[in-house]
């Protein structure tokens, strides 16, 4: 079995906000995962939908004929680096604002192509 992957790195949203949305589509067919993400209101659903479209394009590029029927075997959300910004406060203090980034990894298993 060959594995076709897609990844989006340094996505500007916290990984804790992406993980519940990723749990909804893990193990589904690509077509039903796209329909599920279409009507979710959060920003993470849009980012996952873009990564899913990239996965379909990668599968079609590798010669898979009907990519919509493939099953998502792996949907992982990883933590990325943290951008730190300084917010000035009273009496010369400075508070750190942490802007978190995430990495999205998706994969499907396909039969060996010859």
Number of C-alpha atoms within 10 A of each C-alpha: 9 10 13 16 20 20 18 17 16 16 16 16 18 19 20 13 15 22 16 13 18 20 12 13 22 17 15 16 17 22 15 14 21 19 12 16 21 12 10 12 9 12 12 22 21 15 18 24 17 14 20 27 15 17 23 23 14 16 24 14 10 11 11 18 10 10 19 16 12 19 20 20 16 17 22 17 23 16 17 18 12 15 12 12 12 11 10 11 9 6 6 6 9 12 11 11 12 12 13 18 18 21 20 24 18 22 20 23 16 15 9 9 9 4
